[in-house]
Amino acid sequence: MDFNVKKMVKDAGAALSRVVQLTEETLGTSEKTELDAHFEHLAERANMSKTWTEKILKNMEAVLTPNPGNRIEDFVFEKIDKRKPNRLSNLEYLGQDMIDAGNEFGPGIAYGSALIKVGQCQQKLGQIERDLIGTAANCYIQPLRKFLEGEMKTISKEMAILETKRLDLDACKNRVRKARSMLGQQNESGVSPEVLLDQAERELRVAQSEFDRQAEITKLLLEGVSSSQAGHLRCLHELAEAQTRHYAQCHATMQELQRELAGLSGCSFHSSTQSTSSAPMENGQDRARVVCDYSARDSSELNLEQDEVISVSEIDGDEDYLLGFRGSQRGKVPKAYVEIISS
């Protein structure tokens, strides 16, 4: 194997020079080249983006895959580029046990039949959950992970190179200062101080050029973080849409289960959403329970809080909204956010 001795010596000398420069800066005996305020702001923002993206990604993965053992297993399969195991969710395991129990008790009796129907519902909820996990992984987790493993790794690498160039630059500045202080003095090496100064200044110009070039490259990368965040914003919208579909499907599934249970022979199922109040309603008004919070978009709508009971009436020609009443307040409310509990 051929060794370039001169290059090895040069690299070793440069590394030693950087260590000396860093040590002197730490001790406060040497000056340090500072980057401009705009660059420092970009670097701070990029570091903040990296930190919070890592936290959000970790928490998101924990939400979608609560079992830490499963998360580790999925990570290993990703690293060895193999397909993840197609495991059942907890809801699907619960559903299967309920179905098996219902068949054991006998589907001909009310309890056995109810167990089977609830078990089938749990399995359906498990599949809906599986769909959300897959969608969220594609639209949100993968882009965040790509940002951390791609763009942020590149930025970290270029920042490290910039720091190396900065140490080389400051070491050259120190050599120039020392060479200038030696002007007019006898040098033990026999080389005139003027020659040493000229050599040091040439090295300084080269170091300054390399530092400026690396600073510009790094700055461009840091400015690109804003574009990445714009992409992450789109991913957030997609995640919110996926979760909206998920909870709407879950709600519809549970409502269907309630209807099926209520229709079972010998089953005295009563919805907990039925009102116990016997207060009379005004003509054309029904009582309705709010199924989830809703923030009014303008003054024509009502703010809603989950589980509160309000009065509602139909709005002619409007299939999406009802007219809601809460004391002296009135305003439109989306039909999807309320459930009629009495007429």
C-alpha positions as CSV (number, residue, x, y, z in Angstrom):
1,M,0.0,0.0,0.0
2,D,1.4,3.4,-1.0
3,F,1.5,6.1,1.6
4,N,1.7,9.8,0.7
5,V,4.0,10.8,3.5
6,K,3.9,14.5,2.8
7,K,0.1,14.5,2.8
8,M,0.0,12.5,6.1
9,V,2.4,15.0,7.7
10,K,0.4,17.9,6.4
11,D,-2.9,16.5,7.6
12,A,-1.4,15.7,11.0
13,G,0.0,19.2,11.2
14,A,-3.4,20.7,10.4
15,A,-5.1,18.6,12.9
16,L,-2.6,19.6,15.6
17,S,-3.0,23.2,14.7
18,R,-6.8,22.9,15.1
19,V,-6.5,21.3,18.5
20,V,-4.1,24.1,19.6
21,Q,-6.5,26.8,18.3
22,L,-9.5,25.2,20.0
23,T,-7.6,24.9,23.3
24,E,-6.5,28.5,23.2
25,E,-10.0,29.6,22.4
26,T,-11.3,27.6,25.4
27,L,-8.7,29.2,27.6
28,G,-9.5,32.6,26.3
29,T,-6.0,33.3,24.9
30,S,-7.0,33.3,21.3
31,E,-9.7,35.2,19.3
32,K,-12.4,33.3,17.5
33,T,-14.0,34.3,14.2
34,E,-17.7,34.9,14.7
35,L,-20.3,34.3,12.1
36,D,-22.8,37.0,11.2
37,A,-26.1,37.3,13.2
38,H,-28.2,36.1,10.3
39,F,-26.2,32.9,9.9
40,E,-26.3,32.3,13.7
41,H,-30.1,32.8,13.6
42,L,-30.4,30.2,10.7
43,A,-28.2,27.7,12.6
44,E,-30.2,28.2,15.8
45,R,-33.5,27.7,13.9
46,A,-32.2,24.6,12.2
47,N,-31.1,23.1,15.5
48,M,-34.5,23.8,17.0
49,S,-36.2,22.2,14.0
50,K,-34.1,19.1,14.4
51,T,-34.7,18.8,18.2
52,W,-38.5,19.3,18.0
53,T,-38.9,17.1,14.9
54,E,-37.1,14.3,16.7
55,K,-39.4,14.6,19.7
56,I,-42.6,14.8,17.6
57,L,-41.5,11.8,15.5
58,K,-40.7,9.8,18.6
59,N,-44.1,10.6,20.2
60,M,-46.0,10.0,17.0
61,E,-44.5,6.5,16.6
62,A,-45.4,5.8,20.2
63,V,-49.0,6.9,19.6
64,L,-49.4,4.7,16.5
65,T,-47.4,1.7,17.9
66,P,-47.8,1.8,21.8
67,N,-45.9,-1.4,22.4
68,P,-42.2,-0.5,22.6
69,G,-41.2,-4.0,21.7
70,N,-43.1,-3.8,18.5
71,R,-41.5,-0.5,17.7
72,I,-38.0,-2.0,18.2
73,E,-39.0,-5.0,16.0
74,D,-40.3,-2.6,13.2
75,F,-37.1,-0.6,13.4
76,V,-34.9,-3.7,13.0
77,F,-37.0,-4.9,10.0
78,E,-36.6,-1.5,8.4
79,K,-32.8,-1.6,8.8
80,I,-32.4,-5.0,7.3
81,D,-34.9,-4.0,4.5
82,K,-37.4,-6.7,5.3
83,R,-41.2,-6.5,5.4
84,K,-42.7,-5.8,8.8
85,P,-44.7,-8.6,10.4
86,N,-48.4,-8.3,9.8
87,R,-49.4,-8.5,13.5
88,L,-52.9,-8.1,14.8
89,S,-53.9,-5.0,16.9
90,N,-55.1,-5.3,20.5
91,L,-58.6,-4.5,19.3
92,E,-58.5,-7.3,16.8
93,Y,-57.3,-9.8,19.4
94,L,-60.1,-8.6,21.7
95,G,-62.6,-9.0,18.9
96,Q,-61.5,-12.5,18.1
97,D,-61.8,-13.6,21.8
98,M,-65.3,-12.0,22.0
99,I,-66.4,-13.9,18.8
100,D,-65.0,-17.2,20.1
101,A,-66.7,-16.6,23.5
102,G,-70.0,-15.8,21.8
103,N,-69.9,-19.0,19.7
104,E,-69.0,-20.9,22.9
105,F,-72.0,-19.5,24.8
106,G,-74.2,-20.0,21.8
107,P,-75.1,-17.4,19.1
108,G,-78.8,-18.3,19.7
109,I,-78.9,-16.6,23.1
110,A,-78.9,-12.8,23.6
111,Y,-75.5,-12.6,25.4
112,G,-73.7,-14.9,22.9
113,S,-75.1,-13.0,19.9
114,A,-74.2,-9.7,21.5
115,L,-70.6,-10.9,22.1
116,I,-70.2,-11.9,18.5
117,K,-71.6,-8.5,17.2
118,V,-69.4,-6.5,19.6
119,G,-66.4,-8.7,18.7
120,Q,-66.9,-8.1,15.0
121,C,-67.2,-4.4,15.7
122,Q,-63.8,-4.5,17.6
123,Q,-62.2,-6.2,14.7
124,K,-63.6,-3.6,12.3
125,L,-62.3,-0.8,14.6
126,G,-58.9,-2.6,14.6
127,Q,-58.8,-2.5,10.8
128,I,-59.8,1.2,10.8
129,E,-56.9,1.8,13.3
130,R,-54.6,-0.2,11.0
131,D,-55.6,2.0,8.1
132,L,-54.8,5.1,10.1
133,I,-51.4,3.8,11.1
134,G,-50.5,3.1,7.5
135,T,-51.8,6.5,6.3
136,A,-50.0,8.4,9.1
137,A,-46.8,6.6,8.4
138,N,-46.8,7.5,4.8
139,C,-48.1,11.1,5.0
140,Y,-46.3,12.2,8.2
141,I,-43.8,9.9,9.8
142,Q,-41.8,9.1,6.6
143,P,-41.4,12.8,5.6
144,L,-40.2,13.7,9.1
145,R,-37.7,10.8,9.2
146,K,-36.5,11.7,5.7
147,F,-35.9,15.3,6.9
148,L,-33.8,14.1,9.8
149,E,-31.9,11.4,8.0
150,G,-31.3,13.4,4.9
151,E,-31.3,17.2,5.1
152,M,-30.4,17.5,8.8
153,K,-27.6,15.0,8.5
154,T,-26.2,16.9,5.6
155,I,-26.5,20.2,7.5
156,S,-24.7,18.7,10.5
157,K,-21.9,17.4,8.3
158,E,-21.4,20.8,6.5
159,M,-21.5,22.6,9.9
160,A,-18.7,20.3,11.1
161,I,-16.7,21.1,8.0
162,L,-17.4,24.8,8.5
163,E,-16.1,24.6,12.1
164,T,-12.9,22.9,10.8
165,K,-12.4,25.7,8.2
166,R,-13.0,28.3,10.9
167,L,-10.3,26.8,13.1
168,D,-7.9,26.7,10.2
169,L,-8.7,30.4,9.5
170,D,-8.2,31.5,13.0
171,A,-4.9,29.5,13.3
172,C,-3.7,31.3,10.1
173,K,-4.7,34.7,11.6
174,N,-2.6,33.8,14.7
175,R,0.4,32.9,12.6
176,V,0.1,36.2,10.7
177,R,0.0,38.2,14.0
178,K,3.0,36.3,15.3
179,A,4.9,36.8,12.0
180,R,4.2,40.6,12.1
181,S,5.4,40.8,15.7
182,M,8.7,39.2,14.6
183,L,9.5,41.9,12.0
184,G,12.8,43.5,12.7
185,Q,14.0,40.6,14.9
186,Q,16.4,37.9,14.1
187,N,14.8,34.5,13.4
188,E,16.5,31.4,14.8
189,S,15.6,29.4,11.8
190,G,17.5,31.7,9.5
191,V,14.4,32.6,7.5
192,S,13.7,36.3,7.4
193,P,10.6,37.5,9.2
194,E,9.4,39.1,5.9
195,V,9.4,35.7,4.2
196,L,7.5,34.1,7.1
197,L,5.0,36.9,7.0
198,D,4.5,36.6,3.3
199,Q,3.9,32.8,3.6
200,A,1.5,33.3,6.5
201,E,-0.5,35.9,4.6
202,R,-0.8,33.6,1.6
203,E,-2.0,30.8,3.8
204,L,-4.5,33.2,5.4
205,R,-5.9,34.2,2.1
206,V,-6.4,30.6,1.1
207,A,-8.0,29.7,4.5
208,Q,-10.3,32.8,4.3
209,S,-11.4,31.8,0.8
210,E,-12.2,28.2,1.9
211,F,-14.0,29.4,5.0
212,D,-16.2,31.9,3.0
213,R,-17.0,29.2,0.4
214,Q,-18.0,26.7,3.1
215,A,-20.0,29.3,5.0
216,E,-22.0,30.1,1.8
217,I,-22.7,26.4,1.2
218,T,-23.9,25.9,4.8
219,K,-26.0,29.0,4.7
220,L,-27.8,27.8,1.6
221,L,-28.6,24.5,3.3
222,L,-29.8,26.3,6.5
223,E,-32.1,28.5,4.5
224,G,-33.6,25.4,2.9
225,V,-35.1,24.4,6.3
226,S,-37.9,26.9,5.7
227,S,-38.9,24.9,2.6
228,S,-38.9,21.7,4.5
229,Q,-41.2,23.2,7.2
230,A,-43.6,24.2,4.4
231,G,-43.6,20.6,3.4
232,H,-44.2,19.5,7.0
233,L,-47.2,21.8,7.1
234,R,-48.8,20.0,4.2
235,C,-48.1,16.7,6.0
236,L,-49.9,18.1,9.1
237,H,-52.9,18.8,7.0
238,E,-52.9,15.3,5.6
239,L,-52.5,13.8,9.1
240,A,-55.5,15.9,10.4
241,E,-57.6,14.7,7.4
242,A,-56.6,11.1,8.1
243,Q,-57.5,11.4,11.8
244,T,-60.8,13.0,10.9
245,R,-61.7,10.1,8.6
246,H,-60.6,7.7,11.3
247,Y,-62.8,9.0,14.0
248,A,-65.7,9.5,11.7
249,Q,-65.5,5.8,10.7
250,C,-65.1,4.8,14.4
251,H,-68.2,6.8,15.3
252,A,-70.3,5.4,12.4
253,T,-69.2,1.9,13.4
254,M,-70.2,2.3,17.0
255,Q,-73.5,3.8,16.0
256,E,-74.2,0.8,13.8
257,L,-73.3,-1.5,16.7
258,Q,-75.7,0.3,19.0
259,R,-78.5,-0.2,16.5
260,E,-77.7,-3.9,16.2
261,L,-77.6,-4.4,19.9
262,A,-80.9,-2.6,20.4
263,G,-82.4,-4.9,17.8
264,L,-81.3,-8.1,19.4
265,S,-84.2,-10.3,20.7
266,G,-84.3,-10.2,24.5
267,C,-81.6,-7.4,24.7
268,S,-82.6,-4.5,26.9
269,F,-79.9,-2.1,25.6
270,H,-80.4,1.6,26.3
271,S,-78.1,4.2,25.0
272,S,-76.3,6.2,27.7
273,T,-76.9,9.3,25.5
274,Q,-80.7,9.3,26.2
275,S,-81.8,12.3,28.2
276,T,-83.4,11.8,31.6
277,S,-84.9,15.2,31.5
278,S,-88.6,15.5,30.9
279,A,-88.6,19.2,30.2
280,P,-90.9,20.0,27.3
281,M,-89.5,21.1,24.0
282,E,-90.7,23.9,22.0
283,N,-92.5,23.1,18.7
284,G,-90.1,21.8,16.1
285,Q,-87.2,21.4,18.5
286,D,-85.3,18.3,19.6
287,R,-82.8,17.6,22.3
288,A,-79.3,16.7,21.0
289,R,-76.1,15.7,22.7
290,V,-72.8,17.1,21.4
291,V,-70.5,14.2,20.4
292,C,-67.2,16.3,20.2
293,D,-66.0,19.8,20.7
294,Y,-66.6,22.3,17.9
295,S,-65.3,25.9,17.5
296,A,-67.6,28.3,15.7
297,R,-66.1,29.7,12.5
298,D,-68.1,32.9,12.7
299,S,-70.9,34.7,14.7
300,S,-73.6,32.7,13.0
301,E,-72.5,29.4,14.6
302,L,-72.5,28.1,18.2
303,N,-69.4,26.8,20.1
304,L,-70.0,23.3,21.2
305,E,-68.6,21.2,24.1
306,Q,-68.5,17.5,24.1
307,D,-71.4,15.8,26.1
308,E,-73.4,19.0,26.6
309,V,-77.1,18.8,25.6
310,I,-78.7,21.5,23.5
311,S,-81.9,22.1,21.7
312,V,-81.9,21.9,17.9
313,S,-84.3,22.4,15.0
314,E,-84.1,21.7,11.3
315,I,-83.1,24.5,8.8
316,D,-85.1,24.4,5.6
317,G,-82.9,23.5,2.6
318,D,-79.8,22.9,4.7
319,E,-78.7,19.3,4.9
320,D,-75.4,19.9,6.8
321,Y,-76.5,22.2,9.6
322,L,-79.1,22.5,12.4
323,L,-80.2,25.6,14.3
324,G,-79.0,25.2,17.9
325,F,-80.3,26.8,21.1
326,R,-78.5,27.1,24.4
327,G,-80.4,29.4,26.8
328,S,-80.6,32.8,25.1
329,Q,-77.9,31.8,22.6
330,R,-78.7,30.5,19.1
331,G,-76.7,29.6,16.1
332,K,-76.0,27.0,13.4
333,V,-74.3,23.7,14.4
334,P,-73.0,21.0,12.1
335,K,-75.2,17.9,12.1
336,A,-72.1,15.6,12.3
337,Y,-71.2,17.0,15.7
338,V,-74.6,16.3,17.5
339,E,-76.7,13.3,18.1
340,I,-80.5,13.6,18.5
341,I,-81.6,12.0,21.8
342,S,-85.3,13.0,22.0
343,S,-88.0,14.4,19.9
